[in-house]
Amino acid sequence: MENALLIGLSRQTALARQLEVIANNMANLRTPGFKGESLMFEEYLMPGAQVTDASGSDARLSYVYDVGLARDFSTGQFERTDNELDVAIEGQGWLVAETPEGPRYTRDGALKISAEGLLVSGAGNTILGEGGPIQFAPGDHDIVIANDGTISTADGERGRLKLVAFENQSTLEKIGNNMFSASEEPKAADKVRIVQGMIERSNVQPVVETARMIEVTRAYATTAQLLDQMQDLRRDAIERLGTVPN
């Protein structure tokens, strides 16, 4: 019975963690460039019973635990903003942001111009062009961002967005909600297209996440009910064994 309780608790722990991941997905439905996540589960077989020293099939106890996160890198829905500094990326490309911790990669195209005239992300990190930071002159207007990332104003060209890609995107490590660090060296992105006046929203599907949340909540409640029943059985057994016969 002790083993059954431990197995049930391992299931509850995994479900609680899964619910946290789903809740985080739902909280970032409107976050530009956010990539949905899901838990990966794995069975863990104990080498032997921990309480009864049972032999045979009873000696292998099956637990469940989460081994990591799987991230969906599919493209999110594009939303028109008509802001001349907003960009969305068609294809497997990433913008490069310069941070104090090193280069970071994002598909959040909600860009702006800093007080120093630099092109920056919504978080204030400098967005790099192929030749370094993209500098605007005071009074620049009529900004046009071409499909290849070239940025021009009424007074001339200001640079071209640096767009990179990765051989294996699953190696990217999430930093915050929509930025990533990389352990491998990126390469120049090809077959990508910049769309001005639009941003890429989260790729999370609210209907799917809501259904998952209901499913996980029900599974958690069912497991809790089973644990309560096992506790009742244990209490009844102790009471029966502790009863002194007349």
C-alpha positions in Angstrom: 0.0 0.0 0.0 2.9 2.4 0.7 4.2 1.8 -2.8 0.8 2.5 -4.3 0.7 5.8 -2.4 4.2 6.7 -3.7 3.3 5.9 -7.3 0.1 8.0 -7.0 2.1 11.0 -5.5 4.6 10.8 -8.4 1.7 11.0 -10.8 0.2 14.0 -8.9 3.6 15.8 -9.0 3.9 15.3 -12.7 0.3 16.5 -13.3 0.9 19.6 -11.2 4.0 20.5 -13.2 2.1 19.9 -16.4 -0.6 22.3 -15.2 2.0 25.0 -14.6 3.3 24.6 -18.1 -0.2 24.9 -19.6 -1.0 27.9 -17.4 2.2 29.6 -18.6 1.2 29.0 -22.2 -2.2 30.5 -21.6 -0.7 33.5 -19.9 1.4 34.2 -23.0 -1.3 34.0 -25.6 -0.6 37.6 -26.6 3.2 37.6 -26.1 4.9 38.3 -29.5 7.1 35.5 -30.6 6.2 33.2 -27.7 6.6 29.4 -28.4 4.2 27.0 -26.7 5.6 24.3 -24.5 4.6 20.8 -23.3 6.1 18.3 -20.8 7.8 15.1 -21.8 7.1 12.2 -19.5 9.0 9.0 -18.9 8.3 5.8 -17.0 10.8 5.0 -14.2 11.0 1.4 -13.0 12.3 0.9 -9.5 14.8 -2.0 -9.3 13.0 -3.5 -6.3 10.1 -3.1 -4.0 10.8 -0.5 -1.3 8.6 -1.9 1.5 7.7 -5.5 1.0 10.8 -7.0 -0.6 8.5 -8.8 -3.0 9.9 -10.9 -5.7 8.8 -11.4 -9.3 6.7 -8.8 -11.1 5.8 -7.2 -7.8 9.4 -6.1 -7.4 9.2 -3.7 -10.4 7.5 -0.5 -9.4 6.5 1.9 -12.2 6.7 5.6 -11.5 6.1 8.6 -13.8 8.2 11.7 -13.9 8.8 14.6 -16.3 12.1 14.5 -18.0 12.0 17.9 -19.8 10.1 20.4 -21.9 9.3 20.1 -25.6 8.9 23.4 -27.4 6.8 24.1 -30.5 8.8 26.3 -32.9 6.1 26.6 -35.5 5.2 30.0 -36.7 2.5 31.9 -34.8 -0.3 33.9 -36.4 0.6 37.2 -37.9 -1.2 40.3 -36.7 -1.4 43.6 -38.6 -0.4 46.6 -36.6 0.5 49.1 -39.3 3.4 50.3 -37.1 6.3 51.0 -39.5 8.8 49.5 -37.1 6.9 46.2 -36.5 8.2 43.2 -38.4 7.2 39.6 -38.8 9.4 36.9 -40.2 8.2 34.4 -42.7 10.4 31.3 -42.5 12.8 29.9 -40.0 14.7 33.0 -39.1 15.5 34.9 -35.9 16.4 38.5 -35.1 19.6 39.0 -33.1 19.5 41.1 -30.0 22.6 42.4 -28.2 22.4 41.9 -24.4 24.9 42.3 -21.5 24.9 38.4 -21.4 25.7 38.1 -25.1 23.6 37.6 -28.2 20.0 36.5 -27.8 17.6 35.4 -30.5 13.9 36.3 -30.8 11.0 36.5 -33.3 9.4 39.3 -31.4 9.3 42.0 -34.1 7.7 44.7 -32.0 10.6 47.1 -32.5 11.2 50.8 -31.6 13.8 53.5 -31.7 15.7 54.3 -28.5 16.5 57.7 -27.2 20.0 57.2 -28.6 18.5 56.5 -32.1 19.2 52.8 -32.0 16.8 50.1 -33.2 15.8 48.1 -30.1 13.4 45.4 -29.0 10.4 46.1 -26.8 12.7 45.1 -23.8 15.2 47.7 -24.8 17.9 45.4 -26.2 19.7 46.5 -29.3 18.6 44.7 -32.5 21.6 44.0 -34.7 22.0 44.6 -38.4 24.4 42.8 -40.6 27.0 45.6 -39.9 26.2 46.0 -36.2 23.6 48.2 -34.4 21.2 50.1 -36.7 21.5 53.8 -36.1 18.8 56.3 -37.0 19.4 60.0 -37.5 17.3 62.6 -35.7 14.1 63.4 -37.6 14.2 60.2 -39.7 10.7 59.5 -41.0 8.9 57.4 -43.7 10.7 54.2 -42.5 10.5 51.4 -45.0 11.6 47.8 -44.2 12.0 45.7 -47.3 11.3 42.0 -47.6 15.0 41.2 -47.2 15.3 43.3 -44.0 16.8 46.4 -45.5 15.8 49.5 -43.6 15.5 52.8 -45.4 14.1 56.3 -44.5 13.4 59.4 -46.5 17.0 60.3 -46.1 18.6 57.0 -47.1 19.4 53.5 -46.1 20.1 52.8 -42.4 21.1 49.1 -42.5 19.8 45.6 -43.0 18.4 43.4 -40.2 20.7 40.4 -39.3 18.6 37.3 -39.7 20.0 33.9 -38.5 18.9 30.3 -38.4 19.9 27.1 -36.6 20.5 23.5 -37.7 18.7 22.2 -34.6 16.3 24.7 -32.9 15.6 22.3 -30.1 19.0 23.1 -28.6 17.9 26.8 -28.0 17.5 27.7 -24.4 14.6 29.9 -23.4 15.5 33.2 -21.7 12.4 35.0 -20.5 9.2 34.6 -22.5 10.3 35.1 -26.1 14.1 35.2 -26.2 16.6 32.4 -26.6 20.3 31.7 -26.2 22.1 29.2 -28.4 24.9 26.7 -27.7 25.6 26.3 -31.5 26.8 29.0 -33.9 24.0 30.3 -36.0 24.1 30.6 -39.7 22.7 33.2 -42.0 19.0 32.6 -42.6 17.9 31.9 -46.2 14.4 31.6 -47.6 13.0 34.1 -45.1 10.9 37.2 -45.8 10.3 40.2 -43.6 6.8 41.6 -43.5 6.6 45.3 -42.3 3.7 46.5 -40.2 2.9 43.1 -38.7 4.1 41.0 -35.7 4.0 37.3 -35.0 1.8 36.4 -32.0 2.2 33.4 -29.8 1.7 30.0 -31.5 -0.3 28.8 -28.6 -3.8 27.6 -29.5 -6.2 28.6 -26.8 -8.8 25.9 -27.5 -6.2 23.2 -27.4 -4.7 24.5 -24.2 -8.1 24.8 -22.5 -8.9 21.2 -23.4 -5.5 20.1 -22.0 -6.1 22.0 -18.8 -9.5 20.4 -18.3 -8.0 17.0 -19.0 -5.1 17.5 -16.6 -7.3 18.9 -13.8 -9.6 15.9 -14.1 -6.7 13.5 -14.0 -5.3 15.2 -10.9 -8.7 15.1 -9.1 -9.1 11.4 -10.0 -5.6 10.6 -8.6 -6.3 12.5 -5.5 -9.5 10.5 -5.0 -7.7 7.2 -5.4 -5.1 8.3 -2.9 -7.8 9.2 -0.4 -9.4 5.8 -0.9 -6.0 4.1 -0.3 -5.6 6.1 2.9 -9.0 5.0 4.1 -8.1 1.4 3.4 -4.9 1.8 5.3 -6.7 3.3 8.3 -9.3 0.6 8.3 -6.6 -2.1 8.2 -4.8 -0.5 11.1 -8.0 -0.3 13.1 -8.9 -3.9 12.4 -5.4 -5.2 13.2 -5.3 -3.1 16.4 -8.6 -4.4 17.7 -8.0 -6.8 20.6 -10.4 -9.8 20.4 -12.6 -10.5 23.4 
